[in-house]
């Protein structure tokens, strides 16, 4: 266990963990509906200092067969970086920065009331990327008979690993907790009750549901293209 103490005038506290390491956590983590005071609370050590998971990922680079001159050129690292730069300058990232800034101003005694609706939306939102990513794999697989055999196989070989990781599956390791289980653990460590209780008490997450329907529409619709290769080529742009 770790004992956390906080001065009322501070925005963060030091946590003494089993190994003797001091870590800093927000004071709002230690305040929950008046059940515990902000000045002192015991928490499980891994909540104050999360354990870092380690797993093996095999990245399969282009082989000579993939780089054949008779095939169209591959997306370059520079292309990906340009997309990332465009995304970083977009409205979505700007909204995320505003959210993070507002989050810092939430008083500790209002933490739960303010964040319950956020976690309700976030729970659906995070899980919705699993079927969206699975749809991306499906679109690649649907190019069977049209795309190059080796390129298609190599793309799927790389894409399947992060999707499997969402379910705790990693190369040469026993299955770990799924990301949904990890999110549930995180929620309970903050609020002291199960995530399932929040979901049962909350309305449908309308914003997250809308975003999910639009993601799946864009991915499976392929931007209105009828050619399966053209649809797959549009996938990177759909995440801008």
C-alpha positions as CSV (number, residue, x, y, z in Angstrom):
1,X,0.0,0.0,0.0
2,X,1.0,3.7,-0.4
3,X,0.0,6.5,1.9
4,X,-0.8,9.8,0.2
5,X,-0.8,13.2,2.1
6,X,-1.7,16.5,0.6
7,X,-1.6,20.1,1.8
8,X,-4.8,22.0,0.9
9,X,-2.9,24.7,-1.0
10,X,-1.1,22.2,-3.3
11,X,-2.4,20.7,-6.5
12,X,-0.3,17.6,-6.3
13,X,0.9,15.2,-3.5
14,X,3.8,12.9,-3.0
15,X,3.1,9.2,-2.7
16,X,5.4,6.8,-0.8
17,X,5.3,3.5,-2.7
18,X,6.5,0.1,-1.4
19,X,9.8,0.3,-3.1
20,X,10.5,3.7,-1.5
21,X,10.0,5.7,-4.6
22,X,8.2,9.0,-4.4
23,X,5.8,9.8,-7.2
24,X,3.5,12.8,-7.7
25,X,-0.2,12.4,-8.3
26,X,-3.1,14.9,-8.5
27,X,-4.9,15.7,-5.3
28,X,-8.2,15.0,-7.0
29,X,-7.2,11.4,-7.2
30,X,-7.4,11.1,-3.4
31,X,-10.7,12.9,-3.0
32,X,-14.0,11.0,-3.6
33,X,-17.4,12.2,-2.5
34,X,-16.3,12.9,1.0
35,X,-15.6,9.3,1.8
36,X,-11.9,10.2,2.2
37,X,-10.3,13.5,3.1
38,X,-8.0,15.3,0.7
39,X,-5.3,15.3,3.4
40,X,-4.7,11.6,3.7
41,X,-5.8,8.4,1.9
42,X,-4.4,5.0,1.4
43,X,-4.3,3.7,-2.2
44,X,-2.9,0.6,-3.9
45,X,0.7,1.3,-4.8
46,X,0.2,0.5,-8.5
47,X,-2.5,3.2,-8.7
48,X,0.0,5.9,-7.6
49,X,2.8,4.5,-9.7
50,X,1.3,2.4,-12.6
51,X,3.3,-0.7,-13.6
52,X,4.6,-0.5,-17.2
53,X,3.6,-3.4,-19.3
54,X,6.3,-4.8,-21.6
55,X,5.5,-6.9,-24.7
56,X,7.0,-8.1,-27.9
57,X,5.9,-6.6,-31.2
58,X,7.4,-7.7,-34.5
59,X,7.5,-5.0,-37.1
60,X,7.8,-6.5,-40.5
61,X,9.6,-4.1,-42.9
62,X,9.3,-4.1,-46.7
63,X,10.9,-7.1,-48.4
64,X,12.3,-7.0,-51.9
65,X,9.1,-8.6,-53.1
66,X,7.1,-5.7,-51.5
67,X,9.4,-3.1,-53.1
68,X,9.2,-4.5,-56.6
69,X,9.4,-1.7,-59.3
70,X,6.3,-2.9,-61.1
71,X,4.1,-2.1,-58.1
72,X,2.9,1.4,-57.0
73,X,5.1,3.2,-54.5
74,X,4.5,2.8,-50.8
75,X,3.5,5.5,-48.4
76,X,6.7,7.1,-47.1
77,X,7.7,8.1,-43.6
78,X,7.5,11.7,-44.8
79,X,3.9,11.2,-45.9
80,X,2.9,9.9,-42.5
81,X,4.7,12.7,-40.7
82,X,2.9,15.3,-42.9
83,X,-0.4,13.7,-42.0
84,X,0.5,13.8,-38.3
85,X,1.5,17.5,-38.6
86,X,-1.8,18.3,-40.2
87,X,-3.6,16.4,-37.5
88,X,-1.7,18.2,-34.7
89,X,-2.7,21.6,-36.2
90,X,-6.4,20.6,-36.6
91,X,-9.5,21.5,-34.7
92,X,-9.7,18.1,-32.8
93,X,-6.3,18.5,-31.2
94,X,-7.1,22.1,-30.3
95,X,-10.3,21.0,-28.6
96,X,-8.3,18.3,-26.7
97,X,-5.9,21.0,-25.5
98,X,-8.8,23.1,-24.3
99,X,-10.3,20.1,-22.5
100,X,-7.0,19.4,-20.7
101,X,-6.7,23.0,-19.7
102,X,-10.2,23.1,-18.3
103,X,-9.6,19.8,-16.5
104,X,-6.8,21.4,-14.4
105,X,-9.3,23.9,-13.0
106,X,-11.8,21.4,-11.7
107,X,-11.8,21.6,-7.8
108,X,-11.1,18.3,-6.0
109,X,-14.5,18.2,-4.4
110,X,-16.2,18.5,-7.9
111,X,-14.0,15.9,-9.6
112,X,-16.5,13.0,-9.5
113,X,-19.6,15.1,-10.5
114,X,-17.8,16.7,-13.4
115,X,-16.0,13.6,-14.7
116,X,-18.8,10.9,-14.5
117,X,-20.4,12.1,-17.8
118,X,-16.9,12.3,-19.3
119,X,-16.0,8.7,-18.4
120,X,-19.4,7.5,-19.7
121,X,-18.6,9.0,-23.1
122,X,-14.9,8.0,-22.9
123,X,-15.7,4.3,-22.1
124,X,-17.7,3.9,-25.3
125,X,-15.3,6.1,-27.3
126,X,-12.2,4.0,-26.4
127,X,-13.9,0.7,-27.1
128,X,-15.3,2.0,-30.4
129,X,-11.8,2.2,-31.9
130,X,-11.6,-1.6,-31.7
131,X,-14.3,-2.3,-34.2
132,X,-13.1,0.7,-36.3
133,X,-9.6,-0.7,-36.4
134,X,-11.1,-4.2,-37.2
135,X,-12.9,-2.5,-40.1
136,X,-9.6,-1.2,-41.4
137,X,-8.2,-4.7,-41.4
138,X,-11.4,-5.9,-43.2
139,X,-10.9,-3.3,-45.9
140,X,-7.3,-4.4,-46.5
141,X,-8.4,-8.1,-46.6
142,X,-11.2,-7.2,-49.1
143,X,-8.6,-6.3,-51.6
144,X,-7.9,-10.1,-52.1
145,X,-7.5,-10.8,-55.7
146,X,-6.9,-7.1,-56.5
147,X,-3.9,-6.0,-54.4
148,X,-0.5,-7.7,-54.5
149,X,-0.5,-11.0,-52.6
150,X,2.7,-10.3,-50.6
151,X,1.9,-6.7,-49.8
152,X,-1.5,-7.6,-48.6
153,X,-0.2,-10.4,-46.4
154,X,2.5,-8.2,-44.9
155,X,0.1,-5.3,-44.2
156,X,-2.2,-7.6,-42.3
157,X,0.7,-9.2,-40.5
158,X,1.6,-5.8,-39.1
159,X,-1.9,-4.5,-38.5
160,X,-3.2,-7.6,-36.6
161,X,-0.7,-7.0,-33.7
162,X,-1.9,-3.7,-32.3
163,X,-5.5,-5.0,-32.6
164,X,-4.7,-8.2,-30.8
165,X,-2.9,-6.0,-28.1
166,X,-6.2,-4.4,-27.4
167,X,-7.3,-7.8,-26.0
168,X,-4.1,-8.4,-24.1
169,X,-2.5,-10.7,-26.7
170,X,1.2,-10.2,-27.4
171,X,3.8,-12.4,-29.1
172,X,5.3,-15.2,-27.0
173,X,3.4,-14.1,-23.8
174,X,0.4,-15.4,-21.9
175,X,-2.7,-13.2,-22.5
176,X,-2.7,-10.1,-20.3
177,X,-5.6,-7.9,-19.3
178,X,-7.6,-6.4,-22.1
179,X,-7.6,-2.6,-22.5
180,X,-11.2,-2.6,-21.4
181,X,-10.2,-4.4,-18.1
182,X,-7.4,-1.9,-17.7
183,X,-9.8,1.0,-18.2
184,X,-12.2,-0.5,-15.7
185,X,-9.4,-0.8,-13.1
186,X,-8.4,2.8,-13.7
187,X,-11.9,4.0,-13.2
188,X,-12.4,2.1,-10.0
189,X,-9.0,3.3,-8.7
190,X,-10.3,6.9,-9.1
191,X,-13.8,6.6,-7.9
192,X,-13.9,3.5,-5.7
193,X,-16.7,1.7,-7.4
194,X,-17.0,-0.4,-10.6
195,X,-17.2,1.1,-14.0
196,X,-20.3,-1.1,-14.6
197,X,-22.1,0.9,-12.0
198,X,-21.4,4.1,-13.9
199,X,-22.7,2.6,-17.1
200,X,-25.8,1.3,-15.5
201,X,-26.6,4.8,-14.0
202,X,-25.8,6.9,-17.1
203,X,-27.7,7.8,-20.3
204,X,-26.5,6.6,-23.7
205,X,-23.2,8.3,-24.7
206,X,-24.7,10.2,-27.6
207,X,-21.5,12.1,-28.7
208,X,-19.3,8.9,-28.6
209,X,-22.0,7.0,-30.5
210,X,-22.2,9.6,-33.2
211,X,-18.4,9.6,-33.6
212,X,-18.4,5.8,-33.9
213,X,-21.1,5.8,-36.5
214,X,-19.2,8.4,-38.6
215,X,-15.9,6.5,-38.3
216,X,-17.5,3.2,-39.5
217,X,-19.3,5.0,-42.3
218,X,-16.1,6.6,-43.5
219,X,-14.0,3.4,-43.2
220,X,-16.5,1.0,-44.8
221,X,-17.8,3.5,-47.2
222,X,-14.4,4.1,-48.7
223,X,-15.2,7.8,-49.4
224,X,-17.8,6.8,-52.0
225,X,-15.2,4.9,-54.1
226,X,-16.3,1.7,-55.7
227,X,-12.8,0.3,-56.3
228,X,-11.5,-1.6,-53.2
229,X,-7.9,-0.4,-53.7
230,X,-9.1,3.2,-53.8
231,X,-11.1,2.7,-50.7
232,X,-8.1,1.4,-48.8
233,X,-5.9,4.2,-50.0
234,X,-8.3,6.6,-48.3
235,X,-8.0,5.0,-44.9
236,X,-5.1,7.2,-43.6
237,X,-7.0,10.4,-44.5
238,X,-10.0,9.2,-42.4
239,X,-8.1,9.7,-39.2
240,X,-7.1,13.3,-39.8
